């Protein structure tokens, strides 16, 4: 049985969920090892995300609790990761996020096995980053794409950017474990409308909490729930916002299931799993017009894409005041997830790459 080594430095949020979903699906066909770091947003019970036959190896120098990059720590992480690779002797190495991609390629530079890199959102597409930094990030991606490694984009727009970096780019859409979500889908079906708007995310620049707050301020009659936490928590100050914080994953899913409308105010995305999960629960979704969001949502069909706070307010009011149309959009969203974004399809496509 072949061994897959997943390398995930940014072990929180959607990347944690993605790696867990993929590793669990693969664990019946492969020996699966996950080398990971810890961040302040990493779930305390993260080990429960994984099946018992999956080996978790903590790379201590991957840990970032202050979001500051240290060159000394990067070299220490590289040495530690090299040691993990030599010990595990993987047949496939799969790297997740930009930093894992760089360190994983360096640590395995003379290790002749299939290598796969999933950026989960290119750093050079960040909207809160200076132009010169974006240029540097893109240059780094191009330099490290020269080796024998397959770059996997998770959305059509990300794939278009990936093709500019390397010819060894493929598109594999993110998938979610719908079986695990079925109990929450039942909660969503049985609930009565309460006028709740929800969003899951870290209160960091990417998720744009200040934008979320402005929408809530414009709709004082509606209850908003931010399911998550982070350094920008103080920006969620409108009195009609409940900041849930980080609890068990089951709690977060239940909050989403009990909401009436799901929104995403992100400045950038890869392909957000939280959005796919909300769609599977039949939630009508209203999202910003950014990479990832617009690759999943078809405006007016399975959700709405907006540019401004005023457009968000208009669409949220429309959905709350038109339950029949809201249900129709939610059903189409669920159908799209079942047909395009499920874990079985995603896992099979990755297996084909691994066997190349």
Helices and strands as residue ranges (DSSP letters): E 3-8, H 13-26, E 31-36, G 46-49, E 55-58, G 60-62, H 71-88, E 92-96, H 98-107, E 114-118, G 123-125, H 131-144, E 150-153, H 156-165, E 169-171, H 178-190, E 196-200, G 205-207, H 209-217, E 223-227, G 233-235, E 241-243, H 249-257, E 261-264, H 273-280, E 284-288, H 293-296, E 304-306, H 309-321, H 323-340, H 343-354
